[in-house]
Amino acid sequence: MDIKTCIKQFIPPILLELYRNRTFGPRYLWEGIYLHYYDVSTIGPGFACDSWINSAVTEAQDAIAISKRYGSIPMEVIEEYALLPMLASIAFQRNGGKVRILDFGGGLGITYVRLLRSLVECQVIDYHIVELEWACQAGSRLFEHDSRIHFHRSFPDNLTEVDVVHMNSVLQYIEDYAGLLKALCAYRATYFLIGELYAGDFTTFASSHKGMPETVVPCWFFNVDEIIGIMKQGGYSLIFKGALKEGYNFDNFPKAYRVDHGRACNLLFAQS
């Protein structure tokens, strides 16, 4: 699959807020061990279904409203939500008060909202989100009066001097994940942050994600060294690794394929 086809078919990110706030039916969110992404049988429209879109819009509206309720300290910027704002703050300080971010699968801009609340004395913010058409339309409406955030249906052309490439809970829903990483590495950002990635010491495999009613989508579980190797080929070195606090139940997987403590990981890369 070429990268153009990949862009057309990518699935928007699993928003962690929706995981925490939604009541799921099945005990296990993932079922089955498959050799490849296309071996997983899909059901329904996946993350393009009306219920998901409506939930995403509501979640973004709530995030904007919540961000206005707090005083000097952004109380919503906690745990893994602080990673990108902290990284961006380092970048803009190095750049004299400006930062440019490319967020692949950035949804409707919730991460951008947190970023605004966290940065101090950053004069110029240029935030680019690559998403599906419905998300681009909804996000553009939410931020129609904010010229600092931009929504793109495909990779933006001639975007230079990118400080951070960011992707959160999206790589596992891309069939050609290696091609995607290669295309994003080509922007030559100073930092590359991959958040909420289900990876471990096992061989890369696919499973079926059943987190939404009447919908099943394929999902990769990665060998972490494979991802590090792909990034190394793209000119990046791993400089930080950590895990999310919250974990999920993988007892239905064979032991050799279980994610350690059920926790996704965060990986930060820098140009080699």
C-alpha positions, 0 to 999 in steps of 0.5 A: 500500500502506498502512502497516498492510499494509506492516508485515505484509509487511516483510522482516526485515533482512539481518544483516551478520554472516550476510553475512560468515559465510555462504558464498553460491552465486551470484557476484552477490547481485543480478540484473536491473534493474526499474522497480518492486518488484512487477516482480521475480519471487519464489521461496520464503519469503524471510527467513521460511524455516526456514534463515534463522530458525535462522541468525538465532537462532544468530547472536543467541545467539552475539552474547550469548555473545561480548558476555560474553567481553570485558573493559572494551572491547567488541571486537565494537563496531567500524566501522558497529556503533558508529554507533548506540551512539555516537548513543545515548550522545550522546542519553542524556547530553543526557537525564540518563542515559536513552535510548529507541530505536525499531528497525524491523526490529531482528531478535532484538536483536543491536544492543541487545546491542552497545548495552548493552556500549557505553553508560557510566553510562546509568541507563535504556534503553528499546529497542523493536524492530518485527519479524515474529511469529517474530522477536518470539517468539524475541527475547522468549524470548532476553531474557525476563528483561530489561525494557529491551527490547520486541518489537512486531509493529506500530508501538507506540502512544503511544510518545513522547519517542523519541531515536533511530529506527534501521533497518539493511538493511531499507528496501530490502525494503519496497515502500512505503518512502516510506510507512514513512519517513513513519510512522517520522518521525511519532514525532518522534525527535531522530535518525533513523539509516538504516544499510546502504542501497544508494543512489547517484546513479542513478534508483531501481530494483528488483532480485532478491536471490539471497543464499539458496538457493532463495529470491529476494526483491525489493530496492530500490536508491535514488536517495539524493536521493529518500530525503533528500527524503522525510525532509525532507518528514517534518521531518528534515535530513541531518547525516551520510553515510558508507559501509560498508567492505565492498563487493559485486560489481555488475559484472553491472549496467549502469554507470549502475546500479552502487553506487559501490565496491559499498558501502552507505551510512549516513545520519543525520538530525536534526529540522529 
